[in-house]
Amino acid sequence: MEIPDLVDLIWLFEDEPTREFDDLEWPVGLHSFRLTRGSQAVSFSLDPTAGEAYLSLYAGGHEHTFLGRLRRWERLSVDRGPSDYEGLRLWFPGDTNEPLVLQTKPQIRLTWNVKNLGTW
């Protein structure tokens, strides 16, 4: 499993994570990052040791999307692209899913193209 350094995630979310347990340091235990842009916000929680991730999107202070217990991911990367683009990609094993893409800048946007069952 590949994960970015903690400093890269702090750069992406523009703040330190909160930890589920104060005595567990990165990458052990659940660490939660939160970012707000205008009326949109995202909460991204990651436990690299357990191989789990959680993601919530908010608009106007209300949660409208929750992806929980995303398990068995293989790789997480932080993207710095052209035209002020920033985000992350979460890859899963096999060819069943495209990577989950969370854009954090210039706006918060989630993309995850899941292939239909039986599709090659």
N, C-alpha and C positions, 0 to 999 in steps of 0.2 A: 504494500500500500504506500503510495506516494502522497506526501502532504507538504504544503509550503511551510516556510519558517513562520513562527508566530509574528515576527515583525512585519511580514508581508500581509498577513490578515489584519493586523492593527492598521497598517497603511490603507488597506482597502476599505475597512469599516470606520476609519478615522477615530478610533477609540480603543481602549483596552477592553478585553472581554471580561465578563463576570464568570465566576466559577461556581459550579454546583457545590463543591466542597473546597473550602479555603486551604486545606493542607495538600491538595493535589495540584501539581504544576504541569504546564504544557509538556508533552502531549497526552498526559494521563487525566482522565475524567472529562466531564462535559463542560465545555467552554462556550459561552453565548455572546454573540456580537450583535449590535443593533445599530442601524443607520437610518436617519430621517432626511428626506429631501422634500421640502414643501409639505404637502399633505400626505405624501407617501412615506411608508417606513417598511423596513425589513428586519426580521430577526432570524439569524442563522446560528444554529447551535451544532457543535461538532464534538464527538468523542472519538478521537482517532484510535484509542486502544480497543474500544468495543466495535469500531467500524460503523458507527451510526451518525446520521445527520438529521437535522430537523430544520424546517424552513417555514416561516410565516410572513405573509404580506399584509400590509395594513393600508387603508385609505380613510382619511378623515378620522383617524383614531380607532377604527373598527377593523378587526381581522376579517379578510375576505378569502384568503387562501392559506391552507395549512398542508404541508407535506411532512408527515412524521415517520419516524423509524425507517429512514432510508438506509438500508443495510447492504452490506457486501459491495460497497463501492471500491474501486481500485485506485483511483487517482483523483486528487483535487489540485487545481492550479489557479493561480491568480493571473488575470489577463490585463495587460496595459496596451491598449491599441491606439490606433490613429484617431484623430479628431476628439480628443478628451474622453475616449472610451475607457471604462474600468469595469471589471467584473470577475467572476470566477466560473470555473467549469468543474463539474463533478461527473466522472466517468464510472460506468458500471461494467461488469464483466460480460463478455460475449457480444453478440451483434443485435440483441433484442432492443436496446435503447440507444438513442443518441445521447450525448452528454447533457446533463441538466445545466443550463446556462443562466446565471444570475447576473444581470447587468446592474451596477450600482451607480454609474455615472455615464452620461449626464443625467439620466433618470433611472429609477428603479423599474426593472422589467425582468420577468421570468419566462424562459422558453425551455420546453422539454418535449421533443418529438418522440413519442413512443410508437414503435411499430406494432401493427396489428398482429394478433396471434396467427401463426401459420404463414407469415410473410417472410420471405428471405431477402 
